[in-house]
């Protein structure tokens, strides 16, 4: 996988100055599913692993409902690899500077389906300025790979009724995967 040392050494933006650890990604290198979030939070910054807090627990529950396990079936990454100060949303320039790392991860993983978790991931991967509500509900393409947009787990923790829509999105991703050659 993409050398962690390259991400650790990156000085392209100011996010490096405030982080404890970079958070490249975690999961199976042979994963057919790639989940992409926006950036690490406080707990992820400490552990160097994406989605380890409350949002990560919800993501794990979502994966389990699909019959997937983090360690074997999926790879999880973020658009930006360093924690934005005070867990703020990554800025467009920060995303643009970090995007080549994610693009390289996708090229190496060659996932069969990508799930963009939230607005930042969706906009970065699709090169769009549309919101999640406008992008979800259909299969997009990222370099020929089916890509489904859904709500970020942190958003779902604050907006419980949207979980049903997120489940519909995950089922759409599962159907897209079913018609994708292995």
C-alpha positions in Angstrom: 0.0 0.0 0.0 1.0 3.6 -0.2 4.0 4.1 2.0 2.9 5.6 5.3 6.3 7.4 5.3 5.3 9.5 2.3 2.2 10.7 4.0 4.1 11.3 7.3 6.7 13.4 5.4 4.1 15.4 3.5 4.4 19.2 4.2 2.0 20.4 1.5 -0.4 22.1 3.8 -0.6 23.4 7.4 -2.6 20.4 8.7 0.7 18.6 9.3 1.7 21.1 12.0 -1.2 20.3 14.3 -1.4 16.6 14.0 0.0 13.9 16.2 -0.1 11.1 13.6 -1.2 10.9 10.0 -4.1 8.6 9.3 -3.5 6.9 5.9 -6.1 4.2 6.1 -6.8 0.8 7.4 -8.2 -2.5 6.1 -7.7 -5.3 3.7 -5.5 -4.6 0.7 -7.6 -7.1 -1.2 -10.9 -5.3 -0.2 -13.6 -5.0 -2.8 -15.2 -2.2 -0.8 -13.6 1.2 -0.2 -15.2 3.6 2.3 -13.9 7.2 2.2 -14.5 9.8 4.8 -13.4 13.4 5.1 -10.6 13.5 7.6 -9.4 12.2 11.0 -10.9 13.5 14.3 -9.2 13.7 17.7 -9.3 9.9 18.5 -8.1 9.0 15.0 -5.2 11.5 15.4 -4.1 9.7 18.5 -4.5 6.2 17.2 -3.5 6.7 13.5 -6.6 4.8 12.3 -9.7 6.2 10.6 -13.2 5.9 12.2 -12.3 4.8 15.7 -14.7 7.0 17.7 -18.4 7.0 17.9 -18.8 7.5 14.2 -16.5 4.5 13.7 -18.6 2.3 15.9 -21.6 3.2 13.8 -19.7 2.5 10.6 -18.7 -0.9 12.0 -22.4 -1.6 12.7 -23.3 -0.6 9.2 -20.5 -2.9 7.8 -21.8 -5.7 10.0 -25.3 -5.3 8.7 -23.9 -5.8 5.2 -22.0 -8.9 6.3 -18.6 -7.1 6.1 -15.8 -6.8 8.6 -13.3 -3.9 8.7 -10.3 -6.2 9.0 -11.1 -8.5 6.1 -13.6 -7.0 3.6 -13.1 -3.3 3.4 -10.5 -0.6 3.3 -11.3 2.7 5.0 -9.5 6.0 4.2 -10.1 9.7 4.3 -9.7 12.5 1.8 -7.2 14.3 4.1 -4.8 12.3 6.1 -4.1 14.8 8.9 -6.6 16.1 11.5 -7.9 19.6 10.8 -7.8 21.9 13.9 -10.7 21.5 16.3 -12.2 18.8 13.9 -13.2 21.5 11.5 -14.2 20.5 7.9 -11.2 20.2 5.7 -10.8 23.2 3.3 -10.9 22.7 -0.4 -7.2 23.5 -0.8 -6.3 20.9 1.9 -8.4 18.3 0.1 -6.9 19.1 -3.3 -3.3 18.8 -1.8 -4.1 15.5 -0.2 -6.2 14.0 -3.0 -3.2 12.5 -4.8 -2.6 10.2 -1.8 -6.2 9.0 -2.0 -6.0 8.6 -5.8 -2.9 6.5 -5.4 -4.7 4.3 -2.7 -7.6 3.8 -5.1 -5.2 2.8 -7.9 -3.4 0.3 -5.7 -6.5 -1.1 -4.1 -8.6 -1.3 -7.2 -11.8 -1.6 -5.3 -15.0 -2.9 -6.9 -17.1 -0.2 -5.2 -16.5 3.0 -3.4 -18.7 4.5 -0.8 -18.2 8.3 -0.2 -19.2 9.1 3.4 -20.4 12.7 3.5 -20.1 15.8 1.4 -16.3 16.3 1.6 -15.6 12.8 0.3 -18.3 13.0 -2.4 -17.2 16.4 -3.6 -13.5 15.4 -3.7 -14.1 12.1 -5.5 -16.6 13.4 -8.0 -15.2 16.9 -8.5 -18.6 18.3 -7.7 -19.9 21.1 -5.5 -23.3 19.4 -5.0 -24.6 18.4 -1.5 -25.0 14.8 -0.3 -28.8 14.9 -0.7 -28.4 15.8 -4.4 -25.7 13.1 -5.0 -27.1 10.1 -3.1 -29.6 7.6 -4.5 -27.7 6.8 -7.7 -24.5 5.1 -8.8 -21.8 7.5 -9.9 -18.4 6.5 -11.4 -14.9 7.2 -10.3 -12.5 6.0 -13.0 -15.0 3.3 -14.0 -15.5 2.2 -10.4 -19.1 2.4 -9.1 -19.3 5.1 -6.4 -22.2 5.6 -4.1 -22.7 8.7 -1.9 -24.2 8.4 1.5 -24.3 10.3 4.8 -21.2 10.5 7.0 -21.7 8.3 10.2 -21.0 11.4 12.4 -24.0 13.1 10.7 -26.1 10.0 11.2 -25.3 10.1 15.0 -26.9 13.6 15.1 -29.7 12.8 12.6 -31.0 9.4 13.5 -33.9 9.4 11.0 -31.4 9.6 8.1 -30.1 6.1 9.0 -32.8 4.5 6.9 -31.7 6.5 3.9 -28.1 5.6 4.5 -29.1 1.9 4.6 -30.8 2.4 1.2 -27.5 3.8 -0.1 -25.5 0.9 1.2 -27.9 -1.5 -0.4 -27.4 0.4 -3.6 -23.7 0.0 -3.3 -24.1 -3.7 -2.6 -26.2 -4.1 -5.8 -23.6 -2.1 -7.8 -20.9 -4.5 -6.5 -23.0 -7.5 -7.4 -22.9 -6.5 -11.1 -19.2 -5.5 -11.1 -16.9 -8.2 -12.4 -14.4 -9.6 -9.8 
